[in-house]
Amino acid sequence: MKTIINEGIKDIRKYEIMPLLTQEQIKEAFTQVLKKIDMNLDTFTYKFPAESSQGNVYPTIENTKGWGTGFWTGMLWLAYEVTGDAKYRKVAEIQLESFKKRIDEKIGVNHHDMGFLYSPSCVAAYKLTGNETARDSAIKAAEHLATRYREKGGFIQAWGDINDPTKYRLIIDCLMNIPLLFWAREVTKNSKYYDIAYTHLKTTMANIFREDGSTFHTYYFDPETGAPVKGVTHQGFSNDSCWARGQAWGIYGLALGYSYTGDESIVELYKKVANYFLNRLPEDYVCYWDLIFTSGNEERDSSAAAIAVCGLLEMNKVLADNDPDKQIYSNAAQLILKSLIENYSTKDMPESNGLLLHAVYAKPQGIGIDECNIWGDYYYMEALVRLMKDWKPYW
């Protein structure tokens, strides 16, 4: 078994700075978020924002493909939960119909991203309003996700035809999809969902994290034996580099995995992964699109920064008060969020219908480079809510 080192925080002074992020600043940022959502409500009632913007403006799409439509609906649920304003709930409930149709008819679901689609939309609806139709849609999505489980190797196959041996791999993003299975176990009492999710989690922990605490984006297994084969990248700079959003998925995904399993080994790994991420942030605390870059002219990925903030805040809820890392992680989360508020938000760009500037979808594929993206917007909003109230995750 490989040993993963904990490199600690190399420049501890950088994260001993008290961020001075006040409740007034947080509430003002949230008010700006609500203004953008209000601006978009009519446009995105029966349609959805595309996954990334074009010129910082989201085109409209149908809820028939891709993995990002749940984030907009999740933003509506966040707005409703904080404000109690029925206009957000009304639009969110209209959108639930398309999520029901999509899973009932298996439209554009030949992948593992059921959690991204159904946790912030349908699970959130059930948790907040008791909507039984939303609950049933989310359970169907969990059942569909479970069909992608591969016994040989013990993981959920990410993309493509499950009978295609060239697609026999997992990706780190799935740490954010398996909470849908953990939730399904809670509401159905069917242990199958928990067993699949926990096995996938342990397989990911054993393979996708490198010895230095960094991560591969994707990991291949032998379809005949299930043996680990190799880790590579898909959206990162190189097979040996560390894709920033993947590392952020690791931070948040491990935090959620611990919340469902209580497996103490997750906390130890989480700290190694979080420290690797924090040690490679530039002066303004917002990561480049790949952590191989720590300065220069490469694009930032504000969406990865927002995801990491949510993960740091989630795990900090369970770290002991005397844990020496707890205050560091709290400071880091607030320093990153403060920078996003001050330097990356669209508050001074009325022409943009997004929330966060300077995100990257997929640099190697030339998609969504230096644009808004919808998951970055969602996680930015979630991070604000986490610091405004005792928030219970939709995940």
Backbone torsions as a table, in degrees:
resi	resn	phi	psi	omega
1	MET	NA	134.0	-178.6
2	LYS	-73.2	153.6	176.2
3	THR	-106.0	128.4	178.9
4	ILE	-102.0	125.0	-177.0
5	ILE	-81.1	157.1	170.4
6	ASN	-110.5	107.2	-176.9
7	GLU	-80.0	-0.6	-179.5
8	GLY	66.1	-170.8	173.5
9	ILE	-97.5	116.4	-170.8
10	LYS	-72.2	-39.0	177.0
11	ASP	-116.8	82.2	-172.9
12	ILE	-62.3	-27.9	-179.2
13	ARG	-62.6	-29.9	-178.5
14	LYS	-63.7	-29.6	-177.1
15	TYR	-110.5	6.5	170.2
16	GLU	-88.7	-9.0	177.9
17	ILE	-66.0	125.8	174.2
18	MET	-74.7	124.8	-168.6
19	PRO	-71.3	-17.4	179.9
20	LEU	55.7	35.8	175.1
21	LEU	-89.2	106.6	-173.0
22	THR	-88.3	162.5	174.8
23	GLN	-61.2	-33.0	177.7
24	GLU	-63.8	-41.9	177.9
25	GLN	-65.1	-42.5	-179.5
26	ILE	-63.6	-46.6	-179.2
27	LYS	-66.1	-36.6	177.2
28	GLU	-65.7	-41.4	177.0
29	ALA	-62.3	-39.7	179.3
30	PHE	-67.4	-36.9	176.1
31	THR	-60.7	-40.8	177.4
32	GLN	-64.8	-37.4	176.3
33	VAL	-61.2	-46.2	-179.7
34	LEU	-61.9	-35.9	178.0
35	LYS	-61.6	-42.2	178.7
36	LYS	-66.7	-41.4	179.2
37	ILE	-63.6	-43.9	178.3
38	ASP	-59.4	-38.6	178.9
39	MET	-63.3	-29.0	-174.5
40	ASN	-96.9	-8.8	-169.7
41	LEU	-57.6	-46.9	-177.8
42	ASP	-65.5	-41.7	-178.4
43	THR	-66.1	-40.7	-174.2
44	PHE	-112.7	57.4	171.3
45	THR	-101.3	-53.1	179.1
46	TYR	-101.8	-7.4	174.5
47	LYS	-125.3	176.8	-172.8
48	PHE	-131.3	157.0	171.7
49	PRO	-68.4	144.1	171.8
50	ALA	-63.7	166.5	-176.5
51	GLU	-65.0	-35.8	175.4
52	SER	-134.0	156.3	-175.4
53	SER	-83.3	170.6	171.4
54	GLN	-126.3	112.2	-173.3
55	GLY	63.2	34.2	179.2
56	ASN	66.9	21.2	174.5
57	VAL	-126.7	126.8	-179.7
58	TYR	-77.6	126.8	167.2
59	PRO	-70.5	165.2	177.3
60	THR	-94.0	144.2	176.3
61	ILE	-137.8	165.5	173.0
62	GLU	-88.2	161.2	176.9
63	ASN	-88.2	68.3	-176.0
64	THR	-129.7	-9.5	-179.9
65	LYS	-158.3	173.8	179.0
66	GLY	77.7	-173.9	-172.6
67	TRP	-128.0	4.5	-169.3
68	GLY	-106.2	-4.3	-172.7
69	THR	-65.8	-28.7	-179.3
70	GLY	-63.3	-24.7	-176.3
71	PHE	-67.9	-40.1	178.1
72	TRP	-63.7	-44.6	177.9
73	THR	-62.6	-37.1	175.9
74	GLY	-62.6	-36.2	176.3
75	MET	-64.4	-37.0	177.2
76	LEU	-65.3	-40.0	178.5
77	TRP	-67.8	-37.6	175.0
78	LEU	-61.3	-44.1	179.4
79	ALA	-62.3	-42.4	179.1
80	TYR	-66.0	-42.8	-177.3
81	GLU	-62.3	-40.2	-176.9
82	VAL	-78.0	-41.8	-172.7
83	THR	-96.2	-26.0	-173.3
84	GLY	73.3	8.3	-177.2
85	ASP	-77.5	122.1	-173.8
86	ALA	-65.8	-18.6	-177.1
87	LYS	-65.2	-32.8	179.2
88	TYR	-72.7	-41.9	177.8
89	ARG	-62.6	-40.0	-178.1
90	LYS	-58.8	-48.2	-178.8
91	VAL	-68.1	-41.8	179.3
92	ALA	-59.5	-41.2	-179.1
93	GLU	-70.7	-31.2	172.4
94	ILE	-61.5	-41.6	-177.0
95	GLN	-70.8	-25.5	178.3
96	LEU	-57.6	-29.2	179.9
97	GLU	-60.6	-39.4	-178.5
98	SER	-72.1	-31.6	176.5
99	PHE	-69.1	-36.9	175.5
100	LYS	-62.5	-47.5	-179.9
101	LYS	-62.0	-40.3	-175.5
102	ARG	-64.4	-42.7	-178.9
103	ILE	-81.2	-33.1	177.5
104	ASP	-61.9	-41.3	-175.4
105	GLU	-100.4	3.7	178.7
106	LYS	53.7	54.4	-179.5
107	ILE	-93.5	115.8	175.7
108	GLY	60.3	43.8	-178.0
109	VAL	-124.6	27.6	179.8
110	ASN	-85.2	55.8	-178.5
111	HIS	-164.6	-179.5	-173.5
112	HIS	-95.7	2.7	-168.4
113	ASP	-83.3	36.2	179.4
114	MET	-67.7	-31.8	177.8
115	GLY	-67.1	-45.9	177.9
116	PHE	-60.3	-35.9	-179.1
117	LEU	-77.9	-43.2	-166.1
118	TYR	-106.2	-18.2	178.5
119	SER	-71.1	-51.9	-179.0
120	PRO	-76.9	-8.4	179.4
121	SER	-103.3	-68.2	-172.0
122	CYS	-85.0	-42.5	176.7
123	VAL	-62.9	-42.8	177.4
124	ALA	-58.7	-43.5	179.9
125	ALA	-60.4	-43.0	-180.0
126	TYR	-67.2	-43.2	-179.2
127	LYS	-65.0	-36.2	-175.2
128	LEU	-88.0	-31.9	-171.8
129	THR	-126.9	-7.8	-177.2
130	GLY	73.6	21.1	-177.8
131	ASN	-65.7	110.1	-175.3
132	GLU	-71.7	-32.6	177.4
133	THR	-64.7	-41.7	177.1
134	ALA	-63.2	-40.8	177.0
135	ARG	-58.4	-46.0	-178.3
136	ASP	-65.5	-38.8	178.2
137	SER	-63.8	-41.5	-179.8
138	ALA	-66.9	-37.6	177.4
139	ILE	-65.7	-41.1	175.8
140	LYS	-61.2	-38.2	177.8
141	ALA	-66.1	-39.5	176.7
142	ALA	-63.7	-41.9	178.2
143	GLU	-62.2	-41.6	177.6
144	HIS	-63.7	-42.4	178.0
145	LEU	-60.0	-39.6	-179.4
146	ALA	-63.4	-26.5	179.5
147	THR	-69.2	-14.9	-179.9
148	ARG	-91.3	4.5	178.5
149	TYR	-72.0	132.6	-179.5
150	ARG	-108.9	115.3	-179.5
151	GLU	-59.6	-44.1	178.4
152	LYS	-76.6	106.0	-176.3
153	GLY	111.1	-32.0	177.3
154	GLY	70.3	56.3	-178.5
155	PHE	-153.1	166.1	175.6
156	ILE	-95.6	122.2	-178.2
157	GLN	-70.2	132.5	-171.8
158	ALA	-71.2	-62.8	-169.1
159	TRP	-127.6	158.8	166.4
160	GLY	80.9	176.7	179.9
161	ASP	-59.0	126.6	-177.9
162	ILE	-69.9	-9.9	175.9
163	ASN	-95.0	2.2	-179.2
164	ASP	-92.4	110.9	-176.6
165	PRO	-64.7	-19.6	178.6
166	THR	-76.9	-10.0	-178.8
167	LYS	-104.8	16.5	-171.4
168	TYR	-79.7	79.6	-174.8
169	ARG	-156.5	159.9	170.9
170	LEU	-112.0	166.0	171.3
171	ILE	-132.0	156.6	-173.6
172	ILE	-63.9	-27.8	179.4
173	ASP	-53.8	-28.5	-173.5
174	CYS	-66.6	-13.9	172.9
175	LEU	-60.0	-20.9	177.3
176	MET	-93.6	-9.3	176.0
177	ASN	-91.9	-32.0	-176.4
178	ILE	-68.1	-20.7	172.4
179	PRO	-58.0	-26.6	174.6
180	LEU	-60.9	-37.9	178.3
181	LEU	-71.0	-42.3	177.0
182	PHE	-59.4	-43.2	177.7
183	TRP	-62.7	-42.3	-179.7
184	ALA	-60.8	-37.3	175.3
185	ARG	-61.1	-40.2	-178.6
186	GLU	-64.9	-39.4	-174.1
187	VAL	-90.5	-23.5	-179.2
188	THR	-103.5	-18.9	-174.7
189	LYS	68.4	12.0	178.5
190	ASN	-87.7	111.0	-174.7
191	SER	-68.7	-14.0	179.1
192	LYS	-54.6	-42.6	-176.9
193	TYR	-64.2	-44.0	178.7
194	TYR	-63.2	-45.0	-176.6
195	ASP	-61.4	-42.7	179.1
196	ILE	-65.7	-46.1	-178.0
197	ALA	-62.4	-45.2	-177.0
198	TYR	-69.3	-38.5	177.3
199	THR	-63.8	-44.4	177.2
200	HIS	-60.4	-43.1	179.5
201	LEU	-58.7	-47.3	-178.4
202	LYS	-67.6	-37.2	176.5
203	THR	-63.3	-42.2	178.1
204	THR	-62.7	-46.3	-179.8
205	MET	-59.9	-36.2	-176.2
206	ALA	-77.3	-19.6	-170.1
207	ASN	-123.7	-40.6	-168.4
208	ILE	-85.5	-14.1	178.0
209	PHE	-94.0	126.3	-178.9
210	ARG	-80.0	171.3	-177.9
211	GLU	-63.5	-23.5	-178.7
212	ASP	-95.1	4.7	179.6
213	GLY	92.3	-2.5	174.8
214	SER	-84.4	179.7	-173.9
215	THR	-132.8	147.6	161.7
216	PHE	-79.4	155.8	172.3
217	HIS	-76.4	-46.9	-174.7
218	THR	-136.5	151.7	-178.3
219	TYR	-134.8	129.8	-178.1
220	TYR	-95.3	149.8	176.4
221	PHE	-128.9	156.2	177.3
222	ASP	-74.5	119.5	-177.2
223	PRO	-67.5	-18.8	179.4
224	GLU	-84.0	-38.8	-174.3
225	THR	-113.8	-20.1	-174.3
226	GLY	81.7	3.7	-178.7
227	ALA	-70.0	143.6	175.3
228	PRO	-60.5	139.8	-178.3
229	VAL	-113.6	-62.1	-176.3
230	LYS	-165.0	153.3	171.5
231	GLY	-105.4	137.3	179.2
232	VAL	-139.8	179.9	175.7
233	THR	-109.7	163.1	170.4
234	HIS	-125.5	-42.8	-178.4
235	GLN	-116.0	1.6	177.8
236	GLY	-88.4	-178.2	-177.1
237	PHE	-70.9	-42.9	-179.4
238	SER	-155.9	170.4	178.9
239	ASN	-64.0	-23.2	-177.5
240	ASP	-99.3	-7.0	-179.5
241	SER	-90.2	-177.2	-177.5
242	CYS	-124.9	104.3	178.1
243	TRP	-61.4	124.7	-171.3
244	ALA	-62.4	-43.3	-178.7
245	ARG	-67.5	-33.4	175.4
246	GLY	-62.3	-42.4	177.8
247	GLN	-63.7	-37.4	177.7
248	ALA	-67.4	-40.8	173.9
249	TRP	-58.0	-38.2	179.0
250	GLY	-62.6	-44.2	179.3
251	ILE	-60.7	-52.3	-176.1
252	TYR	-71.7	-41.4	-178.4
253	GLY	-63.2	-39.9	176.6
254	LEU	-65.4	-40.1	178.4
255	ALA	-60.4	-43.9	178.9
256	LEU	-68.9	-39.1	177.6
257	GLY	-59.4	-40.2	177.3
258	TYR	-65.7	-38.2	-177.8
259	SER	-62.6	-28.3	-179.8
260	TYR	-92.7	-27.3	-172.6
261	THR	-111.0	-27.3	-175.1
262	GLY	67.9	17.0	-179.4
263	ASP	-72.9	110.8	-174.1
264	GLU	-65.8	-22.9	178.6
265	SER	-64.8	-23.3	178.6
266	ILE	-65.9	-39.1	-178.1
267	VAL	-62.6	-43.5	179.0
268	GLU	-60.8	-45.4	179.2
269	LEU	-67.2	-41.6	179.6
270	TYR	-53.6	-44.8	-178.2
271	LYS	-63.5	-37.7	179.0
272	LYS	-65.5	-41.1	-179.1
273	VAL	-71.0	-42.5	179.4
274	ALA	-64.7	-42.4	-178.9
275	ASN	-64.5	-40.7	177.8
276	TYR	-58.4	-43.9	-180.0
277	PHE	-63.5	-50.5	-175.5
278	LEU	-65.1	-32.6	-179.7
279	ASN	-69.3	-12.8	-176.0
280	ARG	-115.1	20.0	176.6
281	LEU	-86.5	140.7	176.3
282	PRO	-73.3	-174.5	-172.2
283	GLU	-61.3	-30.2	-179.1
284	ASP	-92.9	8.5	171.8
285	TYR	72.7	7.1	179.0
286	VAL	-110.4	120.6	-169.0
287	CYS	-67.1	154.7	165.2
288	TYR	-73.6	167.8	-174.1
289	TRP	-66.0	-24.0	172.0
290	ASP	-133.1	138.6	-173.8
291	LEU	-75.1	-1.7	171.0
292	ILE	-67.0	-21.3	178.5
293	PHE	-100.2	129.1	175.8
294	THR	-125.1	-2.6	175.0
295	SER	-161.1	172.2	177.5
296	GLY	104.0	-160.1	-170.1
297	ASN	-102.7	6.5	176.5
298	GLU	-66.1	158.3	-178.1
299	GLU	-72.4	147.5	171.1
300	ARG	-81.3	165.9	169.1
301	ASP	-128.0	92.0	-179.8
302	SER	-63.0	-26.5	179.6
303	SER	-67.6	-40.1	176.9
304	ALA	-63.0	-38.4	178.2
305	ALA	-61.8	-44.3	-179.0
306	ALA	-65.6	-40.3	177.8
307	ILE	-61.0	-46.0	-178.9
308	ALA	-61.0	-39.7	178.0
309	VAL	-57.7	-46.7	-179.6
310	CYS	-62.0	-41.5	179.5
311	GLY	-65.5	-42.3	178.5
312	LEU	-62.2	-43.4	-179.6
313	LEU	-68.6	-35.6	179.3
314	GLU	-65.4	-48.9	-178.1
315	MET	-69.6	-29.8	-179.9
316	ASN	-64.4	-19.6	177.9
317	LYS	-65.6	-24.7	-174.7
318	VAL	-112.9	-11.1	175.6
319	LEU	-67.5	141.1	-179.5
320	ALA	-63.0	147.8	-178.4
321	ASP	-60.8	-28.6	179.3
322	ASN	-91.2	6.5	176.2
323	ASP	-69.0	122.2	-176.0
324	PRO	-64.0	-18.8	-179.3
325	ASP	-86.6	-16.4	-171.4
326	LYS	-61.1	-47.3	-179.6
327	GLN	-67.8	-36.0	177.5
328	ILE	-60.8	-46.1	-179.0
329	TYR	-67.7	-35.2	176.4
330	SER	-64.4	-46.5	177.9
331	ASN	-60.3	-45.0	-177.8
332	ALA	-60.5	-45.8	-179.9
333	ALA	-59.4	-43.3	-177.9
334	GLN	-73.1	-34.4	176.6
335	LEU	-64.6	-42.5	177.3
336	ILE	-63.6	-47.8	-177.8
337	LEU	-64.3	-39.0	178.1
338	LYS	-59.6	-42.5	178.4
339	SER	-65.6	-40.0	177.3
340	LEU	-61.0	-43.8	179.8
341	ILE	-61.6	-47.0	-171.3
342	GLU	-81.9	-31.7	-169.5
343	ASN	-118.6	-12.8	-171.6
344	TYR	-126.2	-7.0	-177.9
345	SER	-79.9	160.9	-178.7
346	THR	-95.5	19.9	-173.9
347	LYS	-58.5	-27.9	-179.9
348	ASP	-103.3	17.6	179.1
349	MET	-125.6	79.3	-177.3
350	PRO	-61.4	-20.7	-179.3
351	GLU	-75.7	-16.4	-179.1
352	SER	-90.9	138.1	174.9
353	ASN	-101.1	11.7	174.7
354	GLY	-97.8	-179.1	179.8
355	LEU	-109.8	-40.2	-175.4
356	LEU	-119.9	128.0	174.6
357	LEU	-83.0	168.6	167.9
358	HIS	61.2	48.5	171.7
359	ALA	-106.3	161.7	177.5
360	VAL	-128.4	129.3	174.9
361	TYR	-84.4	-69.1	-176.9
362	ALA	-145.5	94.7	-176.5
363	LYS	-61.8	-48.2	-177.9
364	PRO	-61.6	-29.1	179.8
365	GLN	-90.7	-2.1	179.0
366	GLY	69.7	31.6	-175.9
367	ILE	-112.7	128.5	170.7
368	GLY	57.6	47.2	-177.9
369	ILE	-91.1	125.5	-178.3
370	ASP	57.0	51.0	178.7
371	GLU	-129.8	176.8	164.3
372	CYS	-76.4	150.0	164.6
373	ASN	-136.3	153.5	-164.5
374	ILE	-72.1	-29.8	177.0
375	TRP	-74.0	-35.3	174.8
376	GLY	-59.7	-42.2	177.5
377	ASP	-62.2	-44.9	-178.9
378	TYR	-61.9	-50.1	-174.6
379	TYR	-69.1	-30.4	172.7
380	TYR	-61.0	-46.3	179.0
381	MET	-65.2	-42.1	178.3
382	GLU	-61.3	-40.9	179.5
383	ALA	-61.1	-41.7	177.5
384	LEU	-61.9	-44.6	-179.1
385	VAL	-63.2	-39.0	179.9
386	ARG	-59.2	-31.5	-179.5
387	LEU	-93.1	-2.1	177.7
388	MET	-98.7	-27.6	-174.5
389	LYS	-154.1	171.3	174.9
390	ASP	-80.6	89.7	-169.2
391	TRP	-91.6	134.0	175.6
392	LYS	-98.1	121.4	-173.1
393	PRO	-59.1	148.3	170.8
394	TYR	-78.5	-13.3	-173.8
395	TRP	-82.9	NA	NA
